[in-house]
Amino acid sequence: MLTRTRTRLRERSFAAMAARLADLLAAKAPESRQLIIRDSGRTIVLPWTDIVWIEAEDYCARIHLRDRSVLVRDSLRALADALDRGSFVRVHRSAIANVACIRELVPLMSGDQRLTLDDGTVLKVSRTHRADVAKALEERRA
């Protein structure tokens, strides 16, 4: 019983330290341009340059990196707020794209647009987010 109590106290201490570390990393994130994700007691640091796009997946979000993907228990809105609006743009209610990874934007008959990324992924740009995508591409070009 005493051993189990000590183990629980130690686990709480480690969890508190991990939370403080994540907060410190998050405070430094704007300078270092990294996304800090807390997932199941671990902290994941993702450089913005590695993120290609992010999609909503039920109550989670899947972050597609250049070499792998990571499923996190954060909403797309929370991730969008954590990312720089000049580097990432919401293209659909279920997707965010890295502006630097956009290769092509093609208008469709429905008023929507089709966006192609560097890795070949094709995303739909809704009419709601069309102006934001155009503005982000224009700012990137300037």
N, C-alpha and C positions, 0 to 999 in steps of 0.2 A: 504494500500500500504506500509506504513512504517513498519507495523507488519510483512508483508510478506518478506520484505527486511531483517529485523532483523533475522527472522527465517532462511532465506537462508545463511546469514553470519554465524549464529551459526552452521548450518549443515556443512558448509565448514570448520569451525574451528574443529568440531568433526572429520570430515573426515581426516583432516591433522594430528590430534593427533593420530588417528587410524593407519595411514600410518607410522608415526614415531614409534609408539609402535611395529608395525609389523617389521620394520627395526631393532629395538633394539632386539626384540626376535630372529630374523633371525641371527643377529650377535652373539648371545649367543648360537644358535642352535648346533654348532659342539661340544661344551662342554656337553650340556644337552641331545644330541642325540634325537632331536625332529624335526619334519617337520612342518614348519610354512606355513599355507595356507591362502591367502586372498581371500574371496569369498563374493560378494555382500555387501561390506562395513563392513564385520565382519572378524575377525581373528580367525582361528582355529589352535590349537596347538595339534599335533598328536605325541605321543611318538613312536619312531621307533619300540619298542617291540610290539606295538599293531597292526602294519601294517603287514598283511600276504602277500598280493600281490596287484598290481596295473594294471589296464587294460585300454587301449585306448578305448574311446567311442565317436565317431564322432570327434568333435573339443575339447573335454573335456577328463578328465581322471576320472575313478572311483577307489577310494582307498578302498580296502576291508580290514577292521579291524577285529579283533577277534569277535566283537559283533555286528557290523553294517558296512555299506558302506557309503562313502561320495563321491558325484560327485563334482568335482572342474573344474574350467575353466582354467586349465593349460595343457600344452602339456606333453606327456610322457617324452620327452627329457628334459624339464625344471625340472620335478620331479626327473629324473635320475641324473641330475647334482646336485640337492639339497641333494641327499641321499649319504651315504657312500658306496663306491664301494666294500668294504669288507663285508658289511652287506646285500647289495642288488645287484642282478644281473639281467641284461636284458636277458630274455629267448626267446623272440620272438619280432618282431617289434611292437607288440601290447600288450606286457606284461612284467612286472618286478616282481620278486619274492624275498621275504625275505629269505636269505640263511639259517637262523636258523629254518625256517618253512618247509624246504624241507625234505620229508620223504623217497621218492623213485625216482629213475631215471631209466627208462627202454628204451633200444634202440629199434627202430622200423625198419622195412625192408626198408623203404624209405630213411634211413640215418638220419631222424629226431629222436627225443627222446620224451618220455612221462614222465612228471614230476608230482609227486603227492605231495601235500602239507598236512600239519597237519590237516587242516580242511576238507580234502577229495577232494579238488579242483584238477582237472587234467588239466595241461597246456601242450601245445606242445612246445618243444624246437626245434627251427629251426637249420639247419646245420650251419648257419651263427653264431649263438650264442652258439653252443655246446662247443667250447673250453673255452669260458668265464665261462660257468656254471661249467665245470669240474675244472677249476682253482679255482673258488670261493669255491667249495666244498672241494678241496684239502687244501686250506688255512684255511678253517674253521676247518678241521680235525687236522691240525698241531698245 
